[in-house]
Amino acid sequence: MATISLLYEDDDILAVDKPEGLAAIPERHRGGGSLFELLCAERREKLYIVHRIDKETSGLIVFARHAEAHRRLNRLFETRAIDKTYLALVQGVIAGDDGVIDRPLRQFGSGRVAVDLERGKPSTTEFRVAERFRSQTLVEARPRTGRRHQIRVHLYSLGHPIAGDPVYGDEATRQGFARMMLHAWRLGLTLLSSRQLTLEAPIPESFQAGLRIATAGQ
């Protein structure tokens, strides 16, 4: 079983570093456990799900430890008062230094998500180029809404699918990458005590290995 690193804990919340390949919450019609179930069993306490990150994504995730914290955190996420930053290595070289992707997204029965200008839900992602390589670009992505697969689909819609993504893009997108190159890096929020807190999940070795692949292509 993958080691789960504790990033922060107080009486109200628990923040951990999820490895890629482990579901954040129980998957419908699938066994194998999830981060939520493992933590509840290991800590012998009832945790509350506040948000999620994709199974293929590594990084920071927060759980509430009691009902009031759950209500408060849900409100923060609903009002977009949580500042989330992801690191994503995408295929291709992005020309501009930053941008805003404002394209409505719709989820289909297959589980895939796509831009749908007529029936999609409003979705916004801000991004900034952190580093350019010969064939890839490392970006910091900040989702301002919380749609399923939002960062993945928004970057794909620009013609820059995330390297290693098993769902979006083509075989060339995955070539040479052992994982999907998306990492939930930082999260800023206001605690129940009104104290501002910024959390950060270290960049895992598996992600750094993907960056070395990009660097080697220079």
ZIGIVEN-V7071 format. One record per backbone hydrogen bond with DSSP energy under -0.5 kcal/mol. NH is the residue of the N-H (numbers start at 1). CO is the residue of the C=O. If there is no record, write none. Layout:
nh: (NH;NH)
co: (CO;CO)
This chain:
nh: (5;5;7;8;10;14;15;16;17;18;18;21;22;22;24;30;35;36;38;39;40;41;42;43;44;45;47;48;50;51;57;58;59;60;61;63;64;65;70;71;72;73;74;75;76;77;78;79;80;81;82;83;84;85;86;87;88;89;90;90;91;92;94;99;101;102;103;103;105;106;108;111;114;116;120;121;125;126;127;128;129;130;131;133;134;137;138;139;139;140;141;141;142;143;144;145;150;153;154;155;156;157;158;158;159;160;163;164;165;173;174;174;175;177;178;181;182;183;184;185;185;186;187;188;189;191;191;194;197;199;201;202;204;207;208;209;210;211;212;213;214;215;216;217;217;218)
co: (3;17;15;15;13;63;8;61;5;16;59;55;19;55;53;27;23;24;34;35;36;37;38;39;40;40;45;64;62;62;54;182;18;184;16;14;48;12;66;67;68;69;70;71;72;73;74;75;77;76;76;188;82;186;141;183;139;181;88;137;161;135;92;127;125;100;101;123;121;114;112;108;106;104;116;105;101;142;99;140;97;138;138;136;214;90;131;88;137;128;86;139;126;141;124;124;147;149;150;151;152;153;154;155;156;155;89;173;162;170;170;171;171;174;176;163;180;87;58;85;183;85;199;83;197;189;195;191;189;187;185;200;202;204;204;205;206;207;208;209;210;211;212;213;214;215)
